[in-house]
């Protein structure tokens, strides 16, 4: 995956997100719900209701990047909380996105 460096902040949006949302809708969630500036260089991760889809929103300094992954089998592990966010390291995000995440930190 082409993306942010190793020192980036990562925020997982707890609960589920409507996967029909695009860049503007997800950046509004990052700002209004997660209380973060979407263009601050952090990565924001959102999971769909079924758990097999994840979108990552990232500002690269010139514009927003939106990564979207749909699993053929299985589900992405996610916090049980219905609101708020969980911080991850860039390494944990990479493992989650690549499907090798074995034990969630929550």
C-alpha positions in Angstrom: 0.0 0.0 0.0 1.3 3.4 -0.9 0.6 5.7 2.0 1.8 7.6 5.1 5.1 7.1 6.8 5.8 5.1 10.0 5.3 8.0 12.4 1.8 8.9 11.4 -1.1 9.1 13.9 -3.9 6.6 13.2 -7.5 7.0 14.5 -10.1 4.2 14.1 -13.6 5.4 14.2 -15.5 3.1 16.6 -18.7 1.6 15.6 -19.8 1.3 11.9 -19.7 3.9 9.2 -21.9 4.2 6.1 -19.6 3.0 3.3 -21.4 5.1 0.8 -19.7 8.2 2.2 -16.8 9.6 0.2 -14.0 11.9 1.1 -16.2 14.9 2.2 -18.5 12.7 4.3 -15.6 10.9 6.0 -13.7 14.1 6.6 -16.9 15.5 8.3 -17.0 12.5 10.6 -13.3 13.0 11.4 -13.9 16.6 12.3 -17.4 16.5 13.9 -17.4 13.1 15.6 -13.7 12.3 16.2 -12.9 16.0 17.0 -9.8 15.9 14.7 -8.7 18.1 11.8 -9.0 15.9 8.7 -6.1 17.7 7.0 -3.6 17.3 9.9 -1.7 14.4 8.3 -3.4 11.6 10.4 -5.0 8.5 9.0 -8.7 7.9 9.8 -10.0 4.4 9.5 -13.7 3.6 9.1 -15.4 0.1 8.9 -18.7 -0.8 7.4 -21.6 -2.5 9.2 -20.9 -6.0 7.9 -17.2 -5.7 8.9 -15.8 -6.7 5.6 -15.0 -3.2 4.3 -12.6 -0.6 5.5 -11.9 2.9 4.2 -8.8 4.9 5.1 -8.8 8.7 4.7 -5.4 10.5 4.6 -4.3 14.0 3.8 -0.9 13.8 2.0 -0.2 17.5 2.0 -1.7 18.2 -1.4 -5.1 16.5 -1.1 -7.0 13.6 0.4 -6.3 10.0 -0.4 -9.0 7.4 0.1 -8.1 3.8 0.4 -10.9 1.2 0.2 -10.5 -2.5 0.9 -13.2 -5.3 0.8 -12.3 -8.6 2.2 -13.3 -11.7 0.3 -13.6 -13.8 3.5 -13.6 -12.8 7.1 -14.1 -9.5 8.9 -11.8 -6.7 10.1 -11.5 -6.7 13.9 -12.9 -3.5 15.4 -13.6 -2.0 18.8 -17.1 -2.8 20.3 -17.7 0.8 21.3 -20.3 2.7 19.3 -18.6 6.1 19.3 -15.3 7.7 19.8 -11.9 6.6 18.4 -9.0 4.3 19.2 -5.4 5.2 18.4 -3.2 2.7 16.6 0.4 2.8 15.4 1.2 2.8 11.7 2.5 -0.8 12.0 -0.8 -1.9 13.6 -2.7 -0.2 10.8 -0.6 -1.9 8.2 -1.3 -5.3 9.8 -5.0 -4.6 10.0 -5.2 -3.5 6.4 -3.2 -6.4 5.1 -5.4 -8.9 7.1 -2.6 -10.2 9.4 -4.0 -8.5 12.5 -4.2 -11.3 15.1 -5.1 -9.6 18.4 -6.8 -6.2 18.6 -5.5 -3.8 21.3 -8.9 -3.1 22.7 
